[in-house]
Amino acid sequence: MEKRATFSNLWLAAAFIAPQMLLIFVFFYWPSGEALYWAVTLEPPFGGSNQWVGLQNFMTVFEDPKYWNSVRVSLTFAFSATVLSLAIAALLALFVDRRLPGHQVYKFTFFLPYALAAPAVGLAFRFIFSPDAGFVSAINHAFPGLWNPALNGYDAFILIVLAQSWKMVGYNFIFFLAALQSIPRTISEAGAMDGASVLQRMRDIQLPLITPTLFFLIVINITDSFVDSFGIVDITTSGGPARATELMVYKIYTDGFQGKDYSLAAAQSIVLMVLVIALTFIQFRFVERRVHYR
Amino acid sequence: MIERTPVLDFITHALLIGSLVALLIPFWIIFVAASHDFHTVNQVPMPLMPGSHFLENMATAWERGNFGRVMLNSIVVAGGVTIGKIVIAALSAFSIVYFRYKLRMVMFWLIFITLMLPLEVRIVPTYAVAADALRPFKAIFELFGISVGLPEWNLLNSYSGLILPLIATATGTFLYRQFFLTVPDELTEAAKMDGSGPVRFFLEVLMPLSKTNMAALATIMFVWSWNQYLWPLLVVTDQQNFATATMQLQKIVPGPVFGEPPIWNVAMAANLIVLTPPVLVTIFLQRWFVRGLISTEK
């Protein structure tokens, strides 16, 4: 889209855009470029300038079974949390959109968890699902040793999936509800006149019409589970037990800032960047469809 | 809608009320745990009704987490990010939409790409820049053989280090851009006819019209920056003076001291302190929050 009426003072145009460009240059483009540079060089242990090592850092990363473990954990985590929170959110939105008495209440409450910081969610869930105190510990009272996220990798994984899904349900709900409410009422009414029951209308009319939103949310949820889950993992499990919850971002953080191995961390960052960019490209393809649908 | 479906209505209500309880119960548990003494909170099963030690625990948590100072830091950072973003994004969107120059689309795409990579994905290199924010310029000068004695600008342990990298994304720019594109051209033409230059048009016509967008952007940015965790954790080593509220949660996690039950009541009280501001903002400004959410993600 273009404006018909524009201004012509180019110095002013440059001055207006300068702060933003300066910021993204210093804090976005330069660091991203530098990550590339680090990923293909190695810092000598006794100082001096970096040596060119080509793809060696990437080879080291890819040959490390611990790295593949973090990839596997991240992908499983992204998949489980996304499916769980999207399914619940879609179900809730469909039923809230029936607009039975009292449905306004849900609009105001379901998204509250999304306002919480990831570490706050983590701390709450760590307590609630703690094996020897808190809410879920009652299970261990009845069946000793059944639940222990501090020792059992599966339990720890379930814990972070639940925490992440809890946080994202409200967010997804808002988008689903907005999409549902933008479906013209007449379509559902026509379906009802033709004898489709409430559930049939949900399945055959409403769900298909909100698929653009669904695709968009899938991408957002996966990205968020790569990115924002750091706080949850750091507070609840610290990547443990035995790396069962070591997500990619968490591994970059531990390798880069605790292990001080910037080259390896940079190589891992590059892989993660490529992954997230690929996801975003997919998202933009669907953004187009969303707009048409509106 | 038109038909009577008593059974399904009942199921709907049951499902929604059940989900509401399930979604809100963590909040209740945090509150209950924060209101009991050390002994009661570690009981199995834990009590489900609040106890009488709430204020006491809050006071302990407040002191132990140094929240007096830390909350102030968080407010400064969240406020700084919010204001910075609102102003800078408005300026750049104005430049992209209302001026016509060759590099316009280049600039647009340069800004657009930043949407793709959240800060968490590029922490390692961004951290290196934060150690000296003028380093990119030094490197460029060096490349061209110009020797300019630029000072070192270390952003670690400073408010600018906490704020600036968080502003360097494009979310706000696109919100404004989309809005500016819907502003009728006649308005611009009328303003020009009346002899208004770009600055005046921007300040006196465009900005007042953007109020709702600003409010939406402000709420969403405030909550987002308040909840930042990884970046503050890296930039701040001077915990005494520059720690933010979310960072304190890591310190207050009940330690794995062997044989000692964790101090959950104080931890949950601290959690309550940290989560209250963003929750209040979303509750009271929720119209803007929801609007901001839906329009920034477009």
Interface residues (C-beta under 8 A of the other chain):
Chain A: M1 K3 R4 A5 T6 F7 S8 N9 L10 L12 A13 A14 F16 I17 P19 Q20 M21 L23 I24 F25 V26 F27 F28 Y29 W30 P31 S32 E34 A35 W38 I88 L91 L92 F95 V96 R98 L100 G102 H103 V105 Y106 F108 T109 F110 F111 L112 P113 Y114 A115 L116 A117 A118 P119 A120 G122 L123 A124 F125 R126 F127 I128 S130 D132 A133 G134 F135 S137 A138 N140 H141 W166 V169 G170 Y171 I174 F175 A178 S188 E189 A192 M193 S197 V198 L199 F216 I220 T223 F226 V227 D228 F230 G231 D234 I235 V249 I252 Y253 G256 F257 Y262 A265 A266 S269 L272 M273 V276 I277 T280 V287 R290
Chain B: M1 I2 E3 T5 L8 D9 T12 H13 L15 L16 S19 L20 L23 L24 I25 P26 F27 I29 I30 A33 V41 N42 Q43 V44 P45 M46 I88 A89 L91 S92 F94 S95 I96 V97 Y98 F99 R100 Y101 M107 L110 I111 T114 L115 M116 L117 P118 E120 V121 R122 I123 V124 P125 T126 Y127 A128 V129 A133 R135 P136 L164 P165 I167 A168 T169 A170 T173 L181 D185 T188 E189 K192 G197 P198 V199 F201 V223 W226 N227 Q228 Y229 L230 L234 T246 L249 Q250 I252 V253 P261 P262 W264 A267 M268 N271 V274 L275 P278 V279 V281 T282 I283 Q286 V290 L293 I294 E297 K298
